[in-house]
Amino acid sequence: MSVVDVLKKLPAAFNADAAAGTECVVQFNTSTPMYATIKGGACSIADGKTDSADVSISMDGDDLVQLLKGELNGMTAFMTGKLQIDGDLMLAQRVMGFFDPAKLG
């Protein structure tokens, strides 16, 4: 499954309770950039890049798929250089918990 396929599943895997009170834009920089907007207890995904990202997550598409599915530890990916973060580091740590990995397979 491609990174685009997995990112397009984010709205269906979104857990509004886990993200309660959070409004943000998360940029995913892979070979095919996309971004997620989390607002009003919902998540939407769009193609391309946004100028208003609160946090940008840059990594190889296959690694991002593994990260979103819970198969790759975010801290390990960050420490080994597989994951680059620009912007709100605290948000980056929380954002993966907003999605149910079981719904991304």
C-alpha positions as CSV (number, residue, x, y, z in Angstrom):
1,M,0.0,0.0,0.0
2,S,1.4,3.4,-1.0
3,V,1.9,6.3,1.3
4,V,-0.8,8.2,-0.6
5,D,-3.3,5.4,0.0
6,V,-2.5,5.3,3.7
7,L,-2.7,9.1,4.1
8,K,-6.1,9.2,2.3
9,K,-7.3,6.8,5.0
10,L,-6.4,9.2,7.9
11,P,-9.9,10.8,8.1
12,A,-11.5,7.4,8.6
13,A,-8.9,6.4,11.2
14,F,-9.2,9.7,13.1
15,N,-10.0,9.5,16.8
16,A,-11.7,12.7,17.7
17,D,-11.5,11.9,21.4
18,A,-7.7,11.6,21.3
19,A,-7.5,14.9,19.5
20,A,-10.1,16.7,21.6
21,G,-9.4,20.4,21.7
22,T,-6.6,20.3,19.1
23,E,-6.8,22.3,15.9
24,C,-3.8,22.1,13.6
25,V,-2.4,21.5,10.2
26,V,0.1,18.7,9.7
27,Q,2.3,18.6,6.6
28,F,3.5,15.2,5.4
29,N,6.5,15.7,3.2
30,T,7.2,12.5,1.2
31,S,7.6,12.0,-2.6
32,T,3.9,13.0,-2.8
33,P,3.3,15.9,-0.3
34,M,0.0,15.9,1.5
35,Y,-1.4,17.6,4.6
36,A,-4.0,16.9,7.2
37,T,-6.2,19.6,8.7
38,I,-7.6,18.7,12.2
39,K,-10.4,21.1,13.2
40,G,-13.8,20.8,14.9
41,G,-13.3,17.2,15.9
42,A,-12.7,16.1,12.3
43,C,-9.7,15.4,10.0
44,S,-9.4,16.1,6.3
45,I,-6.6,15.4,3.9
46,A,-5.4,17.4,0.9
47,D,-2.8,17.0,-1.8
48,G,0.2,19.3,-2.0
49,K,1.9,21.7,0.5
50,T,0.3,24.3,2.8
51,D,1.9,27.5,4.0
52,S,0.0,27.2,7.3
53,A,1.4,23.9,8.8
54,D,1.8,23.8,12.5
55,V,4.2,20.9,12.1
56,S,5.9,19.3,9.1
57,I,6.9,15.7,9.1
58,S,9.4,14.7,6.4
59,M,10.4,11.1,5.7
60,D,10.5,8.4,3.1
61,G,7.0,7.2,2.1
62,D,7.6,3.6,3.2
63,D,8.9,4.7,6.6
64,L,5.9,7.0,7.1
65,V,3.5,4.1,6.3
66,Q,5.3,2.0,9.0
67,L,5.2,4.9,11.5
68,L,1.4,5.5,11.0
69,K,0.7,1.8,11.3
70,G,2.6,1.6,14.6
71,E,5.4,-0.6,13.1
72,L,8.1,2.1,13.4
73,N,8.8,3.9,16.7
74,G,8.7,7.7,16.1
75,M,11.5,8.4,18.6
76,T,13.7,5.8,17.0
77,A,13.0,7.1,13.5
78,F,13.8,10.7,14.7
79,M,17.0,9.6,16.4
80,T,18.2,7.6,13.4
81,G,17.5,10.5,11.0
82,K,14.6,8.7,9.2
83,L,12.2,11.4,10.5
84,Q,12.7,15.1,10.3
85,I,10.3,17.5,12.1
86,D,9.9,21.2,11.6
87,G,7.6,23.2,13.8
88,D,5.7,22.2,16.9
89,L,7.7,19.2,18.3
90,M,5.1,18.6,21.1
91,L,2.3,18.4,18.5
92,A,4.4,16.0,16.4
93,Q,4.7,13.6,19.4
94,R,1.0,13.7,19.9
95,V,-0.3,13.6,16.3
96,M,0.3,9.9,15.7
97,G,-2.0,9.1,18.6
98,F,-4.9,10.8,16.8
99,F,-5.2,7.9,14.4
100,D,-6.1,4.2,14.9
101,P,-3.3,2.2,13.2
102,A,-5.7,-0.8,12.7
103,K,-7.8,1.3,10.3
104,L,-4.8,2.2,8.1
105,G,-3.9,-1.4,7.0
